[in-house]
Amino acid sequence: MRLIDLNVPTVDGPSEATAVEVSLLDHAAAPAALGLRPEDFPEGEAISNETVTLTTHTGTHMDAPLHYGLRSGGERAASIDEIPLEWCYAPGIRLDLRHIPPGAAISVADIEDALAKIPYELVPGDIPLIWTGADRLWGTEAYRTDHPGMTRESTAYLVERGARVIGIDAWGFDRPFASMVGDYRRDGDNSVLWPAHLYGREKPYCQLEKLAHLEELPAATGFTVACFPAKLAGLGAGWTRVVAIVHELNTEER
């Protein structure tokens, strides 16, 4: 068995739109915070602590239906702590969309073409991973802007075939903010604003954003995705450690 880390680090930097602030209570200062002296502890060091201020969409994370709107599929939209655990541990399927240029939309035809090239037929519960290659820009400002994005139709295509969690290795699931807003200001059509996200008001599904290292997967299939989000009560998203579990045959089994 091989484990592949599919996360970007949770850290302040140019690839995040909002700051990550860390307040450190280090080993040397901790004794005083506890009303004790350094010499009261072995080696003069107490245990440390950190206070972190960040959004629920910082780093690799999962969006719940509540992020998209108050209702999903005619029911109250589920928050991140209400997502069934079964959704978060399932076979993965990597869809190669690296040829789609930054700012462009990933269409149903693009998804169908990627499946045909594997070839593979989706099974309900599969976790499709949209491979754009945008994570190569991690650590730069371009990471936030230079990626393609899903559409309402391509998202619906996957959800209607049983996907409950869909991941992408880009800053966002939809096209970049500037692309969407530019179209809206030009044409006045608000359907271009976060259409993939807002499809979640029609049918519930979750998104994994800011994945990484999809190129390390040995193949497009044959792995399990584990993606359990932090249990943040009543919130629309949660930080998630995403791991691909590859079951490799040993010498005897080969």
N, C-alpha and C positions, 0 to 999 in steps of 0.2 A: 504494500500500500504506500502511496506517495501523497503528500499533502502539499498543495500549491496555494500560496497566499495571494488573494485577488484584491487586496486593499491598497489604497494609497495611504500614506501616513497622515495622522491627524496633527497638523502643525500649522503655524502661522506662516504666510508667505504669499507670493504673487498669484498663485493659482486659486486662492480662496477669495471670494468676493467680500467676506466679512472677516474681521480680525479674530484671532485666537489668543486670548490673554491668559497667562499662567502666573499665579501668585504662589511662590514656593515657601514653605516652612521647612527649612533644611534640618539636617541632623544636629547641627551645632546650636541652632536657635530653638529647637523643639523643647528642650528641658524647661526653659523659662516659661514657655507657653503652658506647660503642665504644672507650673508652680514648683519646679524642682531645679537642681543644679546639674551641670554637665557631669560632675564627679559622682552623681548618684547613679549614673548609667555605666555599664561596662564599656570601656574604651572611650568614655566621655561623649558618647553619641546616643541620642534618643531616636525614635522612629520619625520619619519625615511625613509630610503631607503636602498636597497640592490643591489649590482651588483654580478651576478652569472655567473660563467664560467663553462660550461659543454657541453657535446655532445648532439646531438638530439636523441641519443640512450640511454641516461641515464634515469634511472627510467622507469616506465611504459610508453610505447610509441607505436606509430603506424608507421610501415614502409609503404611507398608508392611505387608504381611501379618504380619510378625513382631510388630508392635505389638499385634495382636489375640490372638495366641496362638503357641505353639511350632510348631503344625502348621496347615496350610491345605490343604483338599482332599485330605487323606490323606497329604500330603507335608510335608517340613520347610518351615516358613514362610520365605518370602524376606525378606531384609533390604533396606534401602533402596538399597544399592549394587548389589543384584542385580535391580532392576526393569528390564525391557527398555526400551530407549530408545524403541522403537516405541510403547509405551504413552503416552509423554509428548509426542507431537507428532501431533495428530489433529484432525479436525473437531470443533468445539464446538457445543453446543446449550444455549441458555439456557431454563430452565423457570421460569416466573413463579409462585412460591408465596407472594407477598407478602401474600396475604389470610389465610394461616394464622397464627393468633395465637401470641404467645410461650408457650412451655411445651407447646404442642400437638404432636401427631404428624402427620407428613406421610404420608398413606396411599397405597396403590397407586391408588385412585380419584383422588386429587389429582394424581398423576403423569400418569395417563392423560388427565385433563381438561386439564392444561397442554399435553400433546402435541397433543391434539385442537384446541386453540385456535390452534395455530401455522399450519396443521396440519403434523405431521411424524411420520414413522415411523423409529424408531431403526435405525441401521446399526451392525453390529459394529465396535468400535473408537472409536465416538463418545465424546466426553468431555462428559457432561451437567453443567451448572452449575446448582445449586439456588439460585434467586434469592429470598431471604427479605427483603432490604432491611435486615437487621440491622447491616450495616456503617455505617449512619448513626449508630449509637451508639458507634462507635469513639472512644476517648479518655475514655470514662466507665465506671464500674463496671457499669452496666446492660448493657453489651456482653456480659458473661460470663453473663448470666442471662436476658435478654429476647429469646429466639429460639425458633422451632420446631425440630424435629429429625426426622431420618429414622427409619424403623422397619426391622426385619428384612425385612418383606415388601416395602416400597418399594425397599429396597436390592437385594434379590434380583431384583425386577422388572427393574431396570436392568442388573445384572450378567448375568442369564440371557439378556438380549438383546444381550450383547456388550460392555458397558461394562467397561473395565479400570481407568479412573480416573474418579472422580466428585468434583466440587467443591461447596463450599457457602460462602456469604459470611457465615458466623456463627462464633462462638467454637468451637463443636464440631459434629460431624456428627449426633450423637444429640440428644435433648431435653436441656435444661439439667440439670446435676447434681442440683439441688434437686428438680426434678420427678420424676426417676427414683428417687432415694433416698426421697422422700416416698411414692411409690407402693409401693416395696418394704417400707418400714417399716409401712405400713398393711395390706398384704395378704400379705406374706411370700413373694411370687412373684419369684424372682430373674431371671426371664426379662425383666423390665423394665429390667435394668441393662445399658446399652450394647448393646442388641440389634442395631443397625446395625453397630457395630464387630465384634461377635462373629459376625455372619454371615460375616465374612472367614475364620473357621475352617472354614467349609464350602466356600467357593470364593474363590480369591485375587482381591483387587482392592485398589486404593489410593484413599485419600481426600485431597483437598485441602481444608484448613480455613483459615479466616480470609482468604477472598478479599475483594475490594472492587471497587467501581466497575463492577459489572455493568450499571448503568443507562447507561453510556457506550457499550455495544455498540449499533450502529445497528439491529440486528435480532436475532431469536432464533436465526438461522442465518446461514451465509455467512461464517464466520470459523474460523480454525485456532487451537487452543490449544497453546502451547509451555510445558511445565512440568517442566523437568529439575531433579531434586533434587540437593542436595550429595551427593557420593559418600562417605558416612560408613560405613566398613567395619563390617559386622555389626550395625548399629543399626536400630531400628524406625521411625525417621522422619528426615526431613532438610529443612532450610530450602530453599525453592523460589521461584525468580523466575517468576511466572506472567504470561505475556503473551498477549493475543489479537491475532492477525494478521488484519486485515481487508483483503481484496483489493478495492479499489474500482476501478470502470471509469473509464478516462480519457475525455476528451471525444470522441475519435475512436471509441472502442469503444461509447459510448452511442448 
